[in-house]
Amino acid sequence: MTEKEYLSIDHLVNRYVAKLGKYNAGLSIEGLKARFQVDRVAKLGSNENPFPTSSSVMKALSRAGDLSHYPDANCSLLRKKIADKLTVAEESLVFGNGSEDLISIISRAFINEGDKVMTIVPSFGLHILYPTACGAKMVIAPMTSQLEFDIERITSLLRSEKPKLFFIASPSNPVGCSLSQDDVNDILANVSEQTLLVFDEAYYEYAQGELDYPDVLALLKASGKPFVLLRTLSKAYSLAGLRIGYGVFYPVTLAEYMNKVRTPFNVNRQAQVAAIAALDDDNHLGKTIHWNHIARKKMQQDLKRLGVSPYESKGNFLFFSTSWLATDLADELLKFGVIVKPWMEPGYEYFVRVSIGKAEDNQLFITSLASLLGRTALSHVNQ
Ligand SMILES: *Cc1c(COP(=O)(O)O)cnc(C)c1O
C-alpha cells in the first residue's frame, strides 16, 4: 500500500502530541556537504564542543569490551563518582540518555493533564515541548526587553500561578545570561510547596569560572525546597554523540519516581564508561573553558564590528539579531558551509544563536556573515 491509500490516522494520535510543532534538531555535517557541495562545514548550530572527545575517554571506550550484556541499570560506578564530586546522596542522582531524556522523564513522572508548567521565553524548546505533550498548560515568563531574566515577573507568576513545574535554564539557552545568587534566592523564597523547581545547568562548566556565577546546587540544597538540577556531559565534556546527562533530585523520593518511569537501560554501557573517564580529565575541561573564554570574546568583538550586538553570554554561544529573517540568514549561511540556529520562537524571528567553535570555523562564520550583511548594506545604498 502506498502512503496515500491509508485513511487518516489522526484520531489514533494522543491529542496533545497531534498539536505539537516539529523539533528542529539542526543539520548534520554530512547532510550539508551533500546538499551544497561545500567541502568545509562550520557546525555552529548545536553548541557542541570544538575540541574532540578527549583521548583518555577514547582509550577507556576501547577497553570497555563486550556489548552482549545489558548495561548496569543503576550506573553504579558513575553514580558513586558524581555523588562524591558534588557531595550529594547517591540515591538523589538519576541518569539519562542525555539530559533531554531527563526532561522527558520529569514531564511524564510529574505532570497531570491540565497542570500548569512555567518556563522562560526565549527558551530551550524541550522545556515546552515535553510538558505540552503531557497535556500541561504552559505559563510563560518572558525575559525583559534587554533579554535578562525578569525576576519580578518570575516571582510574581510563581506566587499567583503556583505551577506544578518551573523549568529554567541558567545560563539561559539561547541568550547566555544567568541568574545571580540573589535571583536564585528570590526565586526560592517565592516558590510554594506546590511547585517543583527544575534548574537546567547544561552550561554549568562554562559558567562556573565566570564573575558572579553562583553555586546554584549549594543554594538549592540550603533552601530545603524540592528541586531538580540537570547537568550534561554533551557540552563541555565533548560527549554529545554518546548521550549522557544526569539530574540531582531532592528529596530523593523524587528520584524514586523518576526511576519508575524511565526505561531501565536508558544509559548505555559505553556512555557510563566514557562519562567516568571524562569526569577525570581535568585537562580537557580546562582547555575547553579557556578556549571558549578567548574565542567568545573575539567573536563578540568581530560581531560588534559588523554592527551586530550579541548579548552577554556565560555559555559557549552568542545570541543576536539582524535585519534578516533568521531562517533566511541561516539558509544563506549554509551556502558558505556555516550552520547556525535560527531561533524563530514567536517574537524572535530575527534572532540567531551561534556556537563558539574552532578558530577557523568562527572565522568562516564571521566572513560569511560580513558578506551577507554587506549585501544588505549595499542594497540599502542602491535604494
Ligand atoms: C544542550 C542542552 C541540553 C541537552 O543536553 P543533552 O544532555 O545533550 O540532552 C539540555 N538543556 C539545555 C538548556 C541545553 O542547551
The ligand as an SDF file (V2000), in Angstrom:
LIG
                    3D

 15 15  0  0  0  0  0  0  0  0999 V2000
   22.1100   21.2120   25.1120 C   0  0  0  0  0  0  0  0  0  0  0  0
   21.0900   21.3740   26.1710 C   0  0  0  0  0  0  0  0  0  0  0  0
   20.5100   20.2640   26.7870 C   0  0  0  0  0  0  0  0  0  0  0  0
   20.6270   18.8980   26.2150 C   0  0  0  0  0  0  0  0  0  0  0  0
   21.6670   18.2010   26.6020 O   0  0  0  0  0  0  0  0  0  0  0  0
   21.8030   16.6460   26.3070 P   0  0  0  0  0  0  0  0  0  0  0  0
   22.3990   16.1770   27.5590 O   0  0  0  0  0  0  0  0  0  0  0  0
   22.6830   16.5620   25.1150 O   0  0  0  0  0  0  0  0  0  0  0  0
   20.4630   16.0470   26.0500 O   0  0  0  0  0  0  0  0  0  0  0  0
   19.6400   20.4580   27.8450 C   0  0  0  0  0  0  0  0  0  0  0  0
   19.3160   21.6880   28.2400 N   0  0  0  0  0  0  0  0  0  0  0  0
   19.8170   22.7830   27.6520 C   0  0  0  0  0  0  0  0  0  0  0  0
   19.4170   24.1240   28.1450 C   0  0  0  0  0  0  0  0  0  0  0  0
   20.7050   22.6530   26.5930 C   0  0  0  0  0  0  0  0  0  0  0  0
   21.1610   23.7380   25.9720 O   0  0  0  0  0  0  0  0  0  0  0  0
  1  2  1  0
  2  3  1  0
  2 14  2  0
  3  4  1  0
  3 10  2  0
  4  5  1  0
  5  6  1  0
  6  7  2  0
  6  8  1  0
  6  9  1  0
 10 11  1  0
 11 12  2  0
 12 13  1  0
 12 14  1  0
 14 15  1  0
M  END
$$$$
